[in-house]
Amino acid sequence: MSKRIWSIALAYVGVMIGAGVSSGQDLLQYFVSFGAWGLIGVIVLGVLHVGFGRLMISLGSY
């Protein structure tokens, strides 16, 4: 991967997720407390995050 791709990806993580939440540990602990439904929620949240992130980056490139 090129250096430009990595810089865009890391900027996205820093802006959208934030430095304190980038590890995902606190979110995972929250969702796991709901059991199996919580793990399904993590998967749904991940898919939505990827989709909206791609949309925002595409719109931002214009």
N, CA, C, O and CB atoms as a CASP TS submission, in Angstrom:
PFRMAT TS
TARGET T0000
AUTHOR 0000-0000-0000
METHOD Language model
MODEL 1
PARENT N/A
ATOM      1  N   MET     1       0.829  -1.182   0.000  1.00  0.00           N
ATOM      2  CA  MET     1       0.000   0.000   0.000  1.00  0.00           C
ATOM      3  C   MET     1       0.876   1.249   0.000  1.00  0.00           C
ATOM      4  O   MET     1       1.960   1.285   0.583  1.00  0.00           O
ATOM      5  CB  MET     1      -0.945  -0.004   1.207  1.00  0.00           C
ATOM      6  N   SER     2       0.376   2.233  -0.656  1.00  0.00           N
ATOM      7  CA  SER     2       1.151   3.461  -0.722  1.00  0.00           C
ATOM      8  C   SER     2       1.001   4.261   0.578  1.00  0.00           C
ATOM      9  O   SER     2       0.095   4.037   1.381  1.00  0.00           O
ATOM     10  CB  SER     2       0.711   4.309  -1.932  1.00  0.00           C
ATOM     11  N   LYS     3       1.911   5.178   0.738  1.00  0.00           N
ATOM     12  CA  LYS     3       1.903   6.010   1.941  1.00  0.00           C
ATOM     13  C   LYS     3       0.667   6.901   1.982  1.00  0.00           C
ATOM     14  O   LYS     3       0.164   7.208   3.063  1.00  0.00           O
ATOM     15  CB  LYS     3       3.172   6.868   2.007  1.00  0.00           C
ATOM     16  N   ARG     4       0.175   7.314   0.831  1.00  0.00           N
ATOM     17  CA  ARG     4      -1.016   8.170   0.759  1.00  0.00           C
ATOM     18  C   ARG     4      -2.253   7.413   1.250  1.00  0.00           C
ATOM     19  O   ARG     4      -3.082   7.978   1.963  1.00  0.00           O
ATOM     20  CB  ARG     4      -1.237   8.674  -0.689  1.00  0.00           C
ATOM     21  N   ILE     5      -2.377   6.164   0.878  1.00  0.00           N
ATOM     22  CA  ILE     5      -3.527   5.364   1.326  1.00  0.00           C
ATOM     23  C   ILE     5      -3.508   5.219   2.838  1.00  0.00           C
ATOM     24  O   ILE     5      -4.544   5.350   3.489  1.00  0.00           O
ATOM     25  CB  ILE     5      -3.524   3.970   0.656  1.00  0.00           C
ATOM     26  N   TRP     6      -2.332   4.948   3.401  1.00  0.00           N
ATOM     27  CA  TRP     6      -2.220   4.802   4.852  1.00  0.00           C
ATOM     28  C   TRP     6      -2.540   6.114   5.562  1.00  0.00           C
ATOM     29  O   TRP     6      -3.192   6.110   6.607  1.00  0.00           O
ATOM     30  CB  TRP     6      -0.813   4.326   5.233  1.00  0.00           C
ATOM     31  N   SER     7      -2.088   7.228   5.007  1.00  0.00           N
ATOM     32  CA  SER     7      -2.349   8.509   5.664  1.00  0.00           C
ATOM     33  C   SER     7      -3.841   8.840   5.642  1.00  0.00           C
ATOM     34  O   SER     7      -4.361   9.384   6.616  1.00  0.00           O
ATOM     35  CB  SER     7      -1.547   9.632   4.986  1.00  0.00           C
ATOM     36  N   ILE     8      -4.535   8.524   4.556  1.00  0.00           N
ATOM     37  CA  ILE     8      -5.982   8.760   4.495  1.00  0.00           C
ATOM     38  C   ILE     8      -6.709   7.839   5.470  1.00  0.00           C
ATOM     39  O   ILE     8      -7.628   8.271   6.165  1.00  0.00           O
ATOM     40  CB  ILE     8      -6.512   8.545   3.058  1.00  0.00           C
ATOM     41  N   ALA     9      -6.301   6.577   5.521  1.00  0.00           N
ATOM     42  CA  ALA     9      -6.949   5.623   6.426  1.00  0.00           C
ATOM     43  C   ALA     9      -6.763   6.021   7.885  1.00  0.00           C
ATOM     44  O   ALA     9      -7.711   5.953   8.667  1.00  0.00           O
ATOM     45  CB  ALA     9      -6.398   4.216   6.198  1.00  0.00           C
ATOM     46  N   LEU    10      -5.573   6.429   8.258  1.00  0.00           N
ATOM     47  CA  LEU    10      -5.325   6.819   9.640  1.00  0.00           C
ATOM     48  C   LEU    10      -6.007   8.139   9.987  1.00  0.00           C
ATOM     49  O   LEU    10      -6.432   8.334  11.126  1.00  0.00           O
ATOM     50  CB  LEU    10      -3.831   6.927   9.891  1.00  0.00           C
ATOM     51  N   ALA    11      -6.115   9.044   9.018  1.00  0.00           N
ATOM     52  CA  ALA    11      -6.855  10.281   9.261  1.00  0.00           C
ATOM     53  C   ALA    11      -8.328   9.972   9.488  1.00  0.00           C
ATOM     54  O   ALA    11      -8.972  10.588  10.336  1.00  0.00           O
ATOM     55  CB  ALA    11      -6.686  11.262   8.081  1.00  0.00           C
ATOM     56  N   TYR    12      -8.858   9.024   8.734  1.00  0.00           N
ATOM     57  CA  TYR    12     -10.256   8.621   8.907  1.00  0.00           C
ATOM     58  C   TYR    12     -10.482   8.053  10.306  1.00  0.00           C
ATOM     59  O   TYR    12     -11.460   8.401  10.968  1.00  0.00           O
ATOM     60  CB  TYR    12     -10.657   7.584   7.839  1.00  0.00           C
ATOM     61  N   VAL    13      -9.593   7.190  10.750  1.00  0.00           N
ATOM     62  CA  VAL    13      -9.715   6.616  12.091  1.00  0.00           C
ATOM     63  C   VAL    13      -9.639   7.710  13.144  1.00  0.00           C
ATOM     64  O   VAL    13     -10.414   7.707  14.100  1.00  0.00           O
ATOM     65  CB  VAL    13      -8.620   5.564  12.337  1.00  0.00           C
ATOM     66  N   GLY    14      -8.722   8.633  12.978  1.00  0.00           N
ATOM     67  CA  GLY    14      -8.566   9.697  13.965  1.00  0.00           C
ATOM     68  C   GLY    14      -9.750  10.636  14.038  1.00  0.00           C
ATOM     69  O   GLY    14     -10.130  11.078  15.122  1.00  0.00           O
ATOM     70  N   VAL    15     -10.337  10.944  12.892  1.00  0.00           N
ATOM     71  CA  VAL    15     -11.441  11.901  12.863  1.00  0.00           C
ATOM     72  C   VAL    15     -12.771  11.237  13.200  1.00  0.00           C
ATOM     73  O   VAL    15     -13.513  11.739  14.044  1.00  0.00           O
ATOM     74  CB  VAL    15     -11.526  12.564  11.494  1.00  0.00           C
ATOM     75  N   MET    16     -13.079  10.134  12.564  1.00  0.00           N
ATOM     76  CA  MET    16     -14.392   9.515  12.708  1.00  0.00           C
ATOM     77  C   MET    16     -14.529   8.716  14.010  1.00  0.00           C
ATOM     78  O   MET    16     -15.558   8.797  14.681  1.00  0.00           O
ATOM     79  CB  MET    16     -14.661   8.611  11.524  1.00  0.00           C
ATOM     80  N   ILE    17     -13.537   7.977  14.353  1.00  0.00           N
ATOM     81  CA  ILE    17     -13.632   7.125  15.530  1.00  0.00           C
ATOM     82  C   ILE    17     -13.102   7.840  16.760  1.00  0.00           C
ATOM     83  O   ILE    17     -13.692   7.749  17.837  1.00  0.00           O
ATOM     84  CB  ILE    17     -12.871   5.823  15.310  1.00  0.00           C
ATOM     85  N   GLY    18     -12.019   8.533  16.611  1.00  0.00           N
ATOM     86  CA  GLY    18     -11.411   9.231  17.736  1.00  0.00           C
ATOM     87  C   GLY    18     -10.302   8.407  18.351  1.00  0.00           C
ATOM     88  O   GLY    18     -10.321   7.178  18.288  1.00  0.00           O
ATOM     89  N   ALA    19      -9.362   9.065  18.931  1.00  0.00           N
ATOM     90  CA  ALA    19      -8.194   8.375  19.478  1.00  0.00           C
ATOM     91  C   ALA    19      -8.555   7.508  20.666  1.00  0.00           C
ATOM     92  O   ALA    19      -7.971   6.437  20.836  1.00  0.00           O
ATOM     93  CB  ALA    19      -7.135   9.376  19.882  1.00  0.00           C
ATOM     94  N   GLY    20      -9.495   7.930  21.492  1.00  0.00           N
ATOM     95  CA  GLY    20      -9.848   7.165  22.676  1.00  0.00           C
ATOM     96  C   GLY    20     -10.648   5.910  22.387  1.00  0.00           C
ATOM     97  O   GLY    20     -10.664   4.989  23.204  1.00  0.00           O
ATOM     98  N   VAL    21     -11.302   5.854  21.256  1.00  0.00           N
ATOM     99  CA  VAL    21     -12.178   4.726  20.944  1.00  0.00           C
ATOM    100  C   VAL    21     -11.580   3.861  19.837  1.00  0.00           C
ATOM    101  O   VAL    21     -12.178   2.852  19.464  1.00  0.00           O
ATOM    102  CB  VAL    21     -13.568   5.226  20.531  1.00  0.00           C
ATOM    103  N   SER    22     -10.430   4.227  19.312  1.00  0.00           N
ATOM    104  CA  SER    22      -9.892   3.531  18.149  1.00  0.00           C
ATOM    105  C   SER    22      -9.551   2.075  18.432  1.00  0.00           C
ATOM    106  O   SER    22      -9.532   1.260  17.510  1.00  0.00           O
ATOM    107  CB  SER    22      -8.670   4.242  17.653  1.00  0.00           C
ATOM    108  N   SER    23      -9.285   1.733  19.678  1.00  0.00           N
ATOM    109  CA  SER    23      -8.999   0.325  19.973  1.00  0.00           C
ATOM    110  C   SER    23     -10.266  -0.508  19.968  1.00  0.00           C
ATOM    111  O   SER    23     -10.215  -1.710  19.707  1.00  0.00           O
ATOM    112  CB  SER    23      -8.298   0.193  21.323  1.00  0.00           C
ATOM    113  N   GLY    24     -11.403   0.111  20.253  1.00  0.00           N
ATOM    114  CA  GLY    24     -12.668  -0.610  20.237  1.00  0.00           C
ATOM    115  C   GLY    24     -12.933  -1.389  21.511  1.00  0.00           C
ATOM    116  O   GLY    24     -13.963  -2.055  21.619  1.00  0.00           O
ATOM    117  N   GLN    25     -12.045  -1.323  22.460  1.00  0.00           N
ATOM    118  CA  GLN    25     -12.183  -2.115  23.685  1.00  0.00           C
ATOM    119  C   GLN    25     -13.420  -1.735  24.482  1.00  0.00           C
ATOM    120  O   GLN    25     -14.169  -2.613  24.910  1.00  0.00           O
ATOM    121  CB  GLN    25     -10.953  -1.952  24.552  1.00  0.00           C
ATOM    122  N   ASP    26     -13.646  -0.449  24.688  1.00  0.00           N
ATOM    123  CA  ASP    26     -14.800  -0.036  25.490  1.00  0.00           C
ATOM    124  C   ASP    26     -16.115  -0.334  24.772  1.00  0.00           C
ATOM    125  O   ASP    26     -17.092  -0.724  25.411  1.00  0.00           O
ATOM    126  CB  ASP    26     -14.712   1.456  25.817  1.00  0.00           C
ATOM    127  N   LEU    27     -16.149  -0.153  23.445  1.00  0.00           N
ATOM    128  CA  LEU    27     -17.362  -0.499  22.703  1.00  0.00           C
ATOM    129  C   LEU    27     -17.649  -1.986  22.763  1.00  0.00           C
ATOM    130  O   LEU    27     -18.799  -2.392  22.932  1.00  0.00           O
ATOM    131  CB  LEU    27     -17.240  -0.058  21.255  1.00  0.00           C
ATOM    132  N   LEU    28     -16.617  -2.800  22.626  1.00  0.00           N
ATOM    133  CA  LEU    28     -16.803  -4.244  22.671  1.00  0.00           C
ATOM    134  C   LEU    28     -17.306  -4.677  24.041  1.00  0.00           C
ATOM    135  O   LEU    28     -18.188  -5.532  24.126  1.00  0.00           O
ATOM    136  CB  LEU    28     -15.494  -4.965  22.332  1.00  0.00           C
ATOM    137  N   GLN    29     -16.770  -4.109  25.111  1.00  0.00           N
ATOM    138  CA  GLN    29     -17.235  -4.453  26.458  1.00  0.00           C
ATOM    139  C   GLN    29     -18.698  -4.069  26.649  1.00  0.00           C
ATOM    140  O   GLN    29     -19.447  -4.796  27.301  1.00  0.00           O
ATOM    141  CB  GLN    29     -16.368  -3.759  27.519  1.00  0.00           C
ATOM    142  N   TYR    30     -19.111  -2.938  26.088  1.00  0.00           N
ATOM    143  CA  TYR    30     -20.498  -2.507  26.198  1.00  0.00           C
ATOM    144  C   TYR    30     -21.423  -3.479  25.466  1.00  0.00           C
ATOM    145  O   TYR    30     -22.421  -3.926  26.030  1.00  0.00           O
ATOM    146  CB  TYR    30     -20.664  -1.086  25.638  1.00  0.00           C
ATOM    147  N   PHE    31     -21.101  -3.806  24.230  1.00  0.00           N
ATOM    148  CA  PHE    31     -21.968  -4.676  23.445  1.00  0.00           C
ATOM    149  C   PHE    31     -21.974  -6.113  23.944  1.00  0.00           C
ATOM    150  O   PHE    31     -23.000  -6.788  23.861  1.00  0.00           O
ATOM    151  CB  PHE    31     -21.546  -4.647  22.005  1.00  0.00           C
ATOM    152  N   VAL    32     -20.848  -6.593  24.461  1.00  0.00           N
ATOM    153  CA  VAL    32     -20.783  -7.960  24.969  1.00  0.00           C
ATOM    154  C   VAL    32     -21.673  -8.123  26.193  1.00  0.00           C
ATOM    155  O   VAL    32     -22.145  -9.226  26.470  1.00  0.00           O
ATOM    156  CB  VAL    32     -19.339  -8.339  25.311  1.00  0.00           C
ATOM    157  N   SER    33     -21.907  -7.051  26.922  1.00  0.00           N
ATOM    158  CA  SER    33     -22.773  -7.153  28.096  1.00  0.00           C
ATOM    159  C   SER    33     -24.206  -7.511  27.722  1.00  0.00           C
ATOM    160  O   SER    33     -24.972  -7.940  28.585  1.00  0.00           O
ATOM    161  CB  SER    33     -22.757  -5.848  28.869  1.00  0.00           C
ATOM    162  N   PHE    34     -24.586  -7.344  26.455  1.00  0.00           N
ATOM    163  CA  PHE    34     -25.921  -7.708  25.994  1.00  0.00           C
ATOM    164  C   PHE    34     -25.983  -9.130  25.436  1.00  0.00           C
ATOM    165  O   PHE    34     -27.029  -9.552  24.944  1.00  0.00           O
ATOM    166  CB  PHE    34     -26.383  -6.728  24.942  1.00  0.00           C
ATOM    167  N   GLY    35     -24.895  -9.860  25.505  1.00  0.00           N
ATOM    168  CA  GLY    35     -24.879 -11.249  25.058  1.00  0.00           C
ATOM    169  C   GLY    35     -24.817 -11.370  23.545  1.00  0.00           C
ATOM    170  O   GLY    35     -24.141 -10.594  22.870  1.00  0.00           O
ATOM    171  N   ALA    36     -25.542 -12.364  23.022  1.00  0.00           N
ATOM    172  CA  ALA    36     -25.504 -12.647  21.583  1.00  0.00           C
ATOM    173  C   ALA    36     -26.049 -11.481  20.768  1.00  0.00           C
ATOM    174  O   ALA    36     -25.525 -11.185  19.695  1.00  0.00           O
ATOM    175  CB  ALA    36     -26.300 -13.913  21.270  1.00  0.00           C
ATOM    176  N   TRP    37     -27.094 -10.813  21.258  1.00  0.00           N
ATOM    177  CA  TRP    37     -27.630  -9.656  20.547  1.00  0.00           C
ATOM    178  C   TRP    37     -26.606  -8.535  20.467  1.00  0.00           C
ATOM    179  O   TRP    37     -26.570  -7.795  19.485  1.00  0.00           O
ATOM    180  CB  TRP    37     -28.899  -9.155  21.227  1.00  0.00           C
ATOM    181  N   GLY    38     -25.793  -8.409  21.472  1.00  0.00           N
ATOM    182  CA  GLY    38     -24.750  -7.389  21.459  1.00  0.00           C
ATOM    183  C   GLY    38     -23.698  -7.656  20.400  1.00  0.00           C
ATOM    184  O   GLY    38     -23.223  -6.728  19.744  1.00  0.00           O
ATOM    185  N   LEU    39     -23.328  -8.923  20.228  1.00  0.00           N
ATOM    186  CA  LEU    39     -22.355  -9.266  19.189  1.00  0.00           C
ATOM    187  C   LEU    39     -22.930  -9.031  17.797  1.00  0.00           C
ATOM    188  O   LEU    39     -22.213  -8.613  16.888  1.00  0.00           O
ATOM    189  CB  LEU    39     -21.912 -10.725  19.333  1.00  0.00           C
ATOM    190  N   ILE    40     -24.215  -9.297  17.632  1.00  0.00           N
ATOM    191  CA  ILE    40     -24.868  -8.982  16.359  1.00  0.00           C
ATOM    192  C   ILE    40     -24.851  -7.471  16.143  1.00  0.00           C
ATOM    193  O   ILE    40     -24.655  -6.999  15.023  1.00  0.00           O
ATOM    194  CB  ILE    40     -26.330  -9.526  16.332  1.00  0.00           C
ATOM    195  N   GLY    41     -25.056  -6.720  17.217  1.00  0.00           N
ATOM    196  CA  GLY    41     -24.994  -5.267  17.129  1.00  0.00           C
ATOM    197  C   GLY    41     -23.619  -4.767  16.716  1.00  0.00           C
ATOM    198  O   GLY    41     -23.517  -3.798  15.964  1.00  0.00           O
ATOM    199  N   VAL    42     -22.561  -5.410  17.195  1.00  0.00           N
ATOM    200  CA  VAL    42     -21.200  -5.031  16.814  1.00  0.00           C
ATOM    201  C   VAL    42     -21.005  -5.232  15.311  1.00  0.00           C
ATOM    202  O   VAL    42     -20.421  -4.384  14.635  1.00  0.00           O
ATOM    203  CB  VAL    42     -20.155  -5.856  17.613  1.00  0.00           C
ATOM    204  N   ILE    43     -21.492  -6.348  14.800  1.00  0.00           N
ATOM    205  CA  ILE    43     -21.349  -6.628  13.373  1.00  0.00           C
ATOM    206  C   ILE    43     -22.131  -5.615  12.542  1.00  0.00           C
ATOM    207  O   ILE    43     -21.619  -5.086  11.555  1.00  0.00           O
ATOM    208  CB  ILE    43     -21.825  -8.055  13.056  1.00  0.00           C
ATOM    209  N   VAL    44     -23.370  -5.349  12.944  1.00  0.00           N
ATOM    210  CA  VAL    44     -24.192  -4.369  12.211  1.00  0.00           C
ATOM    211  C   VAL    44     -23.544  -2.989  12.260  1.00  0.00           C
ATOM    212  O   VAL    44     -23.490  -2.292  11.247  1.00  0.00           O
ATOM    213  CB  VAL    44     -25.626  -4.305  12.798  1.00  0.00           C
ATOM    214  N   LEU    45     -23.054  -2.595  13.426  1.00  0.00           N
ATOM    215  CA  LEU    45     -22.402  -1.301  13.571  1.00  0.00           C
ATOM    216  C   LEU    45     -21.154  -1.210  12.696  1.00  0.00           C
ATOM    217  O   LEU    45     -20.894  -0.173  12.087  1.00  0.00           O
ATOM    218  CB  LEU    45     -22.040  -1.054  15.033  1.00  0.00           C
ATOM    219  N   GLY    46     -20.391  -2.287  12.636  1.00  0.00           N
ATOM    220  CA  GLY    46     -19.198  -2.300  11.786  1.00  0.00           C
ATOM    221  C   GLY    46     -19.523  -2.135  10.317  1.00  0.00           C
ATOM    222  O   GLY    46     -18.860  -1.380   9.606  1.00  0.00           O
ATOM    223  N   VAL    47     -20.554  -2.848   9.857  1.00  0.00           N
ATOM    224  CA  VAL    47     -20.957  -2.747   8.453  1.00  0.00           C
ATOM    225  C   VAL    47     -21.458  -1.338   8.137  1.00  0.00           C
ATOM    226  O   VAL    47     -21.104  -0.765   7.107  1.00  0.00           O
ATOM    227  CB  VAL    47     -22.049  -3.788   8.126  1.00  0.00           C
ATOM    228  N   LEU    48     -22.278  -0.786   9.022  1.00  0.00           N
ATOM    229  CA  LEU    48     -22.773   0.575   8.814  1.00  0.00           C
ATOM    230  C   LEU    48     -21.636   1.594   8.820  1.00  0.00           C
ATOM    231  O   LEU    48     -21.641   2.542   8.034  1.00  0.00           O
ATOM    232  CB  LEU    48     -23.797   0.934   9.888  1.00  0.00           C
ATOM    233  N   HIS    49     -20.682   1.398   9.692  1.00  0.00           N
ATOM    234  CA  HIS    49     -19.562   2.327   9.795  1.00  0.00           C
ATOM    235  C   HIS    49     -18.733   2.320   8.510  1.00  0.00           C
ATOM    236  O   HIS    49     -18.317   3.371   8.023  1.00  0.00           O
ATOM    237  CB  HIS    49     -18.679   1.971  11.002  1.00  0.00           C
ATOM    238  N   VAL    50     -18.501   1.141   7.974  1.00  0.00           N
ATOM    239  CA  VAL    50     -17.744   1.044   6.723  1.00  0.00           C
ATOM    240  C   VAL    50     -18.523   1.707   5.586  1.00  0.00           C
ATOM    241  O   VAL    50     -17.951   2.451   4.789  1.00  0.00           O
ATOM    242  CB  VAL    50     -17.440  -0.439   6.378  1.00  0.00           C
ATOM    243  N   GLY    51     -19.812   1.438   5.515  1.00  0.00           N
ATOM    244  CA  GLY    51     -20.624   2.009   4.444  1.00  0.00           C
ATOM    245  C   GLY    51     -20.692   3.518   4.497  1.00  0.00           C
ATOM    246  O   GLY    51     -20.474   4.184   3.484  1.00  0.00           O
ATOM    247  N   PHE    52     -20.992   4.071   5.669  1.00  0.00           N
ATOM    248  CA  PHE    52     -21.070   5.519   5.800  1.00  0.00           C
ATOM    249  C   PHE    52     -19.696   6.172   5.659  1.00  0.00           C
ATOM    250  O   PHE    52     -19.584   7.281   5.138  1.00  0.00           O
ATOM    251  CB  PHE    52     -21.687   5.891   7.139  1.00  0.00           C
ATOM    252  N   GLY    53     -18.666   5.492   6.117  1.00  0.00           N
ATOM    253  CA  GLY    53     -17.319   6.036   5.953  1.00  0.00           C
ATOM    254  C   GLY    53     -16.941   6.149   4.494  1.00  0.00           C
ATOM    255  O   GLY    53     -16.362   7.148   4.065  1.00  0.00           O
ATOM    256  N   ARG    54     -17.271   5.120   3.733  1.00  0.00           N
ATOM    257  CA  ARG    54     -16.970   5.172   2.293  1.00  0.00           C
ATOM    258  C   ARG    54     -17.767   6.290   1.626  1.00  0.00           C
ATOM    259  O   ARG    54     -17.240   7.004   0.773  1.00  0.00           O
ATOM    260  CB  ARG    54     -17.285   3.810   1.616  1.00  0.00           C
ATOM    261  N   LEU    55     -19.013   6.441   2.003  1.00  0.00           N
ATOM    262  CA  LEU    55     -19.842   7.501   1.438  1.00  0.00           C
ATOM    263  C   LEU    55     -19.265   8.879   1.757  1.00  0.00           C
ATOM    264  O   LEU    55     -19.189   9.737   0.878  1.00  0.00           O
ATOM    265  CB  LEU    55     -21.275   7.394   1.967  1.00  0.00           C
ATOM    266  N   MET    56     -18.866   9.091   2.990  1.00  0.00           N
ATOM    267  CA  MET    56     -18.320  10.395   3.387  1.00  0.00           C
ATOM    268  C   MET    56     -17.000  10.696   2.690  1.00  0.00           C
ATOM    269  O   MET    56     -16.753  11.831   2.282  1.00  0.00           O
ATOM    270  CB  MET    56     -18.124  10.446   4.898  1.00  0.00           C
ATOM    271  N   ILE    57     -16.162   9.690   2.554  1.00  0.00           N
ATOM    272  CA  ILE    57     -14.882   9.915   1.862  1.00  0.00           C
ATOM    273  C   ILE    57     -15.117  10.187   0.387  1.00  0.00           C
ATOM    274  O   ILE    57     -14.434  11.021  -0.208  1.00  0.00           O
ATOM    275  CB  ILE    57     -13.944   8.700   2.034  1.00  0.00           C
ATOM    276  N   SER    58     -16.088   9.483  -0.216  1.00  0.00           N
ATOM    277  CA  SER    58     -16.409   9.742  -1.625  1.00  0.00           C
ATOM    278  C   SER    58     -16.938  11.148  -1.823  1.00  0.00           C
ATOM    279  O   SER    58     -16.535  11.840  -2.758  1.00  0.00           O
ATOM    280  CB  SER    58     -17.430   8.731  -2.134  1.00  0.00           C
ATOM    281  N   LEU    59     -17.835  11.574  -0.953  1.00  0.00           N
ATOM    282  CA  LEU    59     -18.368  12.925  -1.062  1.00  0.00           C
ATOM    283  C   LEU    59     -17.294  13.973  -0.789  1.00  0.00           C
ATOM    284  O   LEU    59     -17.285  15.034  -1.414  1.00  0.00           O
ATOM    285  CB  LEU    59     -19.532  13.108  -0.100  1.00  0.00           C
ATOM    286  N   GLY    60     -16.398  13.680   0.135  1.00  0.00           N
ATOM    287  CA  GLY    60     -15.333  14.621   0.467  1.00  0.00           C
ATOM    288  C   GLY    60     -14.300  14.777  -0.644  1.00  0.00           C
ATOM    289  O   GLY    60     -13.604  15.790  -0.715  1.00  0.00           O
ATOM    290  N   SER    61     -14.205  13.773  -1.509  1.00  0.00           N
ATOM    291  CA  SER    61     -13.218  13.869  -2.590  1.00  0.00           C
ATOM    292  C   SER    61     -13.654  14.818  -3.704  1.00  0.00           C
ATOM    293  O   SER    61     -12.838  15.231  -4.528  1.00  0.00           O
ATOM    294  CB  SER    61     -12.957  12.495  -3.172  1.00  0.00           C
ATOM    295  N   TYR    62     -14.948  15.164  -3.725  1.00  0.00           N
ATOM    296  CA  TYR    62     -15.421  16.102  -4.745  1.00  0.00           C
ATOM    297  C   TYR    62     -15.116  17.505  -4.304  1.00  0.00           C
ATOM    298  O   TYR    62     -15.429  18.459  -5.016  1.00  0.00           O
ATOM    299  CB  TYR    62     -16.930  15.937  -5.009  1.00  0.00           C
TER
END
